Amino acid sequence: MTKEYGEVTAIDNLNLDIEEGEVFGFLGPNGAGKSTTINILLDFVTPTSGSATVLGSDPQKATRELHRRIGVLPEGYELYDRLSGRKHLAFAAETKGADDDPSELLERVGLDPDEGDRKVGGYSKGMKQRLALAAALVGDPDLLILDEPSAGLDPTGIQRMQELVRAEAERGTAVFFSSHILGQVEAVCDRVGVLNDGELVAVDSIEGLRDAFGSGTTLTIELDTIPDDALPTLPEIEGVAGYEINGTSLAVQCTTPRAKGEAISHVQTAGATALDIHIEEAGLDVLFNKLTATDEQRSDESVEEVVA
Ligand SMILES: Nc1ncnc2c1ncn2[C@@H]1O[C@H](COP(=O)(O)OP(=O)(O)OP(=O)(O)O)[C@@H](O)[C@H]1O
């Protein structure tokens, strides 16, 4: 589907399938088109061309039915200061025709029963976020749409949210997880889609993205001494893409698993002793930078270093 706002193309020919039971991470820089996509799925926005199918139905035709089957934690949700948390959940259940027990929902998101009885106007940011998440879980949704779900949550809250997301997926719910916090996307998502300037620039598992974009692994070897003579021949090892020295620490970029062992043997054969080793897989942040870099950034040496 495509969505244009006057001159601005918010979504450009987006073509994407998300399976039931899948946690799908939806990433993209500010203004990439994530909210527009979510708003089309919920029929808050109509696409300029193309269409979406949500749980087998057209959101424009089956809006009410879909809203009952979808749980949404939107970015700028609104709560009623004068209502208690428990009343919010009871209201959400009534609206969806569901029979959820507010106490059970409060417990699932880690809010105490007495907190549930307090007026939401007195809630902290994290408590509000927990309540909004609980409201999204009302009615055992078949699709959960979460926009920046960890906003304001403490580490325990984040862990709980991630466990809830995985548990929902395990019972067959498709989870659409839009976030800028890449570590969380990496921790919880089965696949990710990266949107840049309205275009989907990648869809894959994180493993798949690593393979496709060759960001590989950095092997850091702490040495007793740097074997200067042996370093120029290090890149001759198959799968060694480059290296850097920092004091007595040697960082080797490896694109194959085997290259790591061979790089260690190479320096040890040259008389150095490996005192410690550290292996770091390319994180989602490196892949994200690579996928969403502007032409200007691509020609910037510092970015080249990050993605090399
Ligand atoms: N109602 C609107 N009228 C005009 N332009 C809009 C409207 N809504 C979105 N846009 C434009 O569409 C593009 C995509 O916006 P969108 O809100 O979908 O991005 P996003 O990926 O959700 O960004 P963020 O991460 O900042 O929330 C932006 O250029 C934005 O300015």
The ligand as an ORCA input file, in Angstrom:
! r2SCAN-3c Opt
* xyz 0 1
  N      -1.628     13.781      8.977
  C      -0.517     14.002      8.292
  N      -0.434     15.052      7.432
  C       0.682     15.297      6.710
  N       1.804     14.541      6.786
  C       1.787     13.496      7.624
  C       0.642     13.177      8.423
  N       0.929     12.055      9.161
  C       2.193     11.718      8.841
  N       2.704     12.565      7.913
  C       4.047     12.485      7.321
  O       4.274     11.168      6.889
  C       5.615     10.766      7.163
  C       5.590      9.505      8.035
  O       5.124      9.850      9.336
  P       4.843      8.761     10.469
  O       4.203      9.482     11.616
  O       4.114      7.611      9.905
  O       6.352      8.327     10.857
  P       6.882      7.419     12.049
  O       7.781      6.400     11.422
  O       5.761      6.916     12.876
  O       7.759      8.460     12.858
  P       8.135      8.573     14.435
  O       9.170      7.507     14.692
  O       8.709      9.939     14.517
  O       6.877      8.385     15.236
  C       6.296     11.962      7.814
  O       6.978     12.675      6.794
  C       5.137     12.779      8.352
  O       5.450     14.140      8.383
*
